[in-house]
Amino acid sequence: MTSRPQDIYPQMGEIARAIAVLADDLALIRATSETWDPAELRVDSGSSWSTDESLAAALGDLAGAEEALRAARGRIEGAWAAMGRLASD
């Protein structure tokens, strides 16, 4: 890894794009999961959670993860823009 801002700048863009793809993938997984009929699902017999509780938890965690990735993307894009204003010899 190099230490000059102009050398790191392209990598920052790659990271921002990768996070955007992950966030979009999670959104698709969440949207697909939202179409599942809880009556057609089951939980492990030893679980103390119901099917509805498990599905709600999964959907909530997916939504939270997607939101966190989108927030991280915004922060990384901000750092990327700042990095673009820097240069060293």
C-alpha positions in Angstrom: 0.0 0.0 0.0 1.3 3.4 -0.9 1.2 6.5 1.3 0.5 9.3 -1.3 -3.1 10.6 -1.6 -3.1 10.4 -5.4 -2.1 6.7 -5.1 -4.9 5.9 -2.7 -7.6 7.8 -4.5 -8.5 5.0 -7.0 -8.7 2.4 -4.3 -11.1 4.6 -2.4 -13.4 4.6 -5.5 -13.2 0.9 -5.7 -14.2 0.5 -2.1 -17.1 2.9 -2.5 -18.3 1.0 -5.6 -17.9 -2.4 -3.8 -20.0 -1.2 -0.8 -22.7 0.1 -3.1 -22.9 -3.3 -4.8 -23.1 -5.0 -1.4 -25.9 -2.7 -0.2 -27.8 -3.3 -3.5 -27.4 -7.1 -3.1 -28.7 -6.9 0.5 -31.7 -4.8 -0.7 -32.5 -7.6 -3.2 -32.2 -10.3 -0.6 -34.4 -8.3 1.9 -37.0 -7.7 -0.8 -37.1 -11.4 -1.7 -37.3 -12.4 1.9 -40.3 -10.0 2.4 -42.3 -12.1 -0.1 -42.0 -15.3 1.9 -45.1 -16.7 3.4 -44.5 -17.4 7.1 -47.0 -20.2 6.9 -44.7 -22.0 4.5 -41.6 -21.7 6.8 -40.6 -23.5 9.9 -38.0 -23.0 12.6 -35.7 -25.6 14.1 -37.7 -27.7 16.6 -35.3 -26.7 19.5 -35.8 -22.9 18.8 -37.7 -20.8 21.3 -38.5 -18.4 18.5 -41.6 -18.6 16.4 -41.4 -18.5 12.6 -42.9 -15.0 12.6 -40.3 -13.8 15.2 -37.4 -15.3 13.3 -38.5 -13.9 10.0 -39.1 -10.4 11.5 -35.6 -10.6 13.1 -34.0 -11.6 9.8 -35.8 -8.8 7.9 -34.9 -6.2 10.6 -31.2 -7.3 10.6 -31.1 -7.2 6.8 -32.6 -3.7 6.7 -30.2 -2.5 9.4 -27.2 -4.0 7.5 -28.3 -2.3 4.3 -28.7 1.0 6.1 -25.3 0.7 7.7 -23.7 -0.1 4.3 -25.4 2.9 2.7 -24.2 5.1 5.5 -20.7 3.7 5.2 -20.8 4.3 1.5 -21.6 8.0 2.1 -18.8 8.4 4.5 -16.3 6.6 2.2 -17.5 8.8 -0.7 -16.9 11.9 1.5 -13.4 10.7 2.3 -12.8 9.8 -1.4 -13.8 13.4 -2.4 -11.5 14.9 0.2 -8.7 12.6 -0.9 -9.2 13.9 -4.4 -8.4 17.4 -3.2 -5.1 16.3 -1.7 -1.8 15.6 -3.4 1.8 15.1 -2.4 5.0 15.0 -4.3 
